[in-house]
Amino acid sequence: MAVVKQMSGVPATDVSQGTDVVGVVKRVLIGARDGAPTFAMRLFTLAPRGHTPAHSHPFEHGVIVLSGEGTALTAGGSVSLRQGSVVFMPPGEHHQFRNTGAKPLELVCVVPVAAEQ
């Protein structure tokens, strides 16, 4: 059965951790709880000057920028992001997302469902 909901109605979790993760809120929009067998879709909201951890993982993921401005720090360098930017992050690539603007940076991130469990 299809699952339809509003992003604003999905519970938000502040995932900030000291200096590694700053000003980051996560919502799991679609995941195993919704019956998704292969992927999870998450919404990350990064406060101004907020950032995700610098990390890598063994799976690919895709990112769509809904609003705001920022950078993706990758093995190839820093890449500017803005509304409408899309990112494919291959498995194993070291990366980090940073908000460089004055407003929140909203990113939709799609990963394998097992990565979210």
Buried (B, 14 or more C-beta within 10 A) or exposed (E): EEEEEEEEEBEEEEEBEEEEBBBBBBBBBBBBEBEBEEBBBBBBBBBBEBBBBEEEBEEBBBBBBBBBBBBBBBEEEEEEBEEEBEBEBEEEBEBBBBBBBEEBBBBBBBBBBEBBE
